[in-house]
């Protein structure tokens, strides 16, 4: 049975090494691109989260049950980035 495949194997053999080499490098490049994309997304997300001003607000309680008595639904979320009730506790007092 394998004797029938013998001419086919010898005809393909010179092309197998370059094909495997290209496939291996394509996989490595895809992995690197995926890793780069994940890091870039993480950095962008981190920058966005650092814009949330709640921790420096005069109304922020720090209590997990009621983080903010003025706007409890948006406290510590991305919606709080442009909070109209934000007051810097450093400027008060």
Secondary structure by P-SEA (a helix, b strand, c coil): ccccaaaaaaaaccaaaaaaaaaaaaaaaaaaaaaaaaaaaaaaaaaaaaacccccccccccccccccccccccccccccccccccccccccc
